[in-house]
Amino acid sequence: MTWLLVGIFTIILVELFLRLPLLGAAQNVFHTGQRATRTLSKRNASDHWKEKACKSYALQMFKNSFVLVGGLALIGIVGAVLAVGVEKLLPGTNTTLASWEGLLFSFFIASIYLALRLRVVS
């Protein structure tokens, strides 16, 4: 029963991760950084224009970084609430989840679930 709860716990967190806009926000941070680098490396652009463009890029990166932090914090909060609930339902589950076997099992379940979900959805 403990392993079943660990598996359900893992699937819930993977599903939450997939539904949050974390990947898009990370890609936006990366691409905005690339655009800022290209802008700064242009020799024919004035320093005034570079300054204005970089302010805009910095704001975009801040917003997307905030989305990333907020999403990861939400996953952490949901994980903590689930861990408390699972521990009340079946004491000792958190010990199993925090063990090497539990972490490997969670990784295995998350990988299989993610592969199946992406195959079914796509």
Protein Blocks (a to p, Z undefined) as FASTA:
>chain_A
ZZmmmmmmmmmmmmmmmmpcklmmmmmmmmmmmmmmmmmmpmkbcfklmmmmmmmmmmmm
mmmmmmmmmmmmmmmmmmmmmmmmmmmmmghklmmmmmmklmmmmmmmmmmmmmmmmmmm
ZZ
